[in-house]
Amino acid sequence: MTRAAAETDVPTAPAFTLDGEPLAFVPGQTLAAALVASGRVAWRTTRGGQRPRGVFCGIGVCYDCLATVDGRRGQRACLVRARAGMAVTTGEGDDD
């Protein structure tokens, strides 16, 4: 007796929660990479002008990709590696 390939060969992708919804990622990805891979190009807005922001430089210099990670505000999503079970929230930024 053999099992169907769907039951044995497809591993479950790890996921974190993004604004309360699960988001799968590839191990080794940063939060920003996982967000962009899911189709999100902006995940917060500036306070002053409500201008959209997402990943810009990708190396932690510009601070455009800020998110709240496990309750810690102002984390640069391009520098934080995604981990299964982490809680990420997005929204208004800390700068203009």
TACOR-V635147 format. One record per pair of residues at least 4 apart in sequence whose C-alpha atoms are under 6 Angstrom apart, sorted by the first residue. I is the first residue (numbers start at 1). J is the second residue. D is the distance in whole Angstrom. If there is no record, write none. Layout:
i-><I | I>
j-><J | J>
d-><D | D>
//
This chain:
i-><5 | 6 | 13 | 14 | 14 | 15 | 15 | 15 | 15 | 15 | 16 | 16 | 16 | 16 | 16 | 17 | 17 | 17 | 17 | 17 | 18 | 18 | 19 | 25 | 29 | 29 | 29 | 30 | 30 | 30 | 30 | 31 | 31 | 31 | 31 | 32 | 32 | 33 | 35 | 36 | 36 | 41 | 42 | 42 | 42 | 43 | 43 | 44 | 44 | 44 | 44 | 44 | 45 | 45 | 45 | 45 | 45 | 45 | 46 | 46 | 46 | 46 | 46 | 47 | 47 | 47 | 48 | 53 | 54 | 54 | 55 | 58 | 65 | 65 | 66 | 66 | 66 | 66 | 67 | 67 | 67 | 68 | 68 | 68 | 68 | 68 | 68 | 69 | 69 | 70>
j-><9 | 10 | 24 | 24 | 84 | 22 | 23 | 24 | 25 | 84 | 22 | 23 | 84 | 85 | 86 | 21 | 22 | 23 | 87 | 88 | 88 | 89 | 89 | 34 | 33 | 81 | 82 | 78 | 80 | 81 | 82 | 77 | 80 | 81 | 82 | 77 | 78 | 37 | 40 | 40 | 41 | 54 | 52 | 53 | 54 | 54 | 90 | 52 | 53 | 90 | 91 | 92 | 50 | 51 | 52 | 53 | 92 | 93 | 50 | 51 | 92 | 93 | 96 | 92 | 93 | 96 | 96 | 64 | 64 | 65 | 65 | 78 | 76 | 77 | 74 | 75 | 76 | 77 | 74 | 75 | 90 | 72 | 73 | 74 | 75 | 88 | 89 | 87 | 88 | 87>
d-><5 | 6 | 6 | 6 | 5 | 6 | 5 | 4 | 6 | 5 | 6 | 5 | 5 | 5 | 5 | 5 | 4 | 6 | 5 | 6 | 5 | 6 | 5 | 6 | 6 | 6 | 6 | 6 | 5 | 4 | 5 | 5 | 6 | 6 | 5 | 5 | 5 | 6 | 5 | 5 | 6 | 6 | 6 | 5 | 4 | 6 | 6 | 6 | 5 | 6 | 4 | 5 | 5 | 5 | 4 | 6 | 5 | 6 | 5 | 5 | 6 | 5 | 5 | 6 | 6 | 6 | 5 | 6 | 6 | 5 | 5 | 5 | 6 | 5 | 5 | 5 | 5 | 6 | 6 | 5 | 5 | 5 | 4 | 6 | 6 | 6 | 5 | 6 | 5 | 5>
//
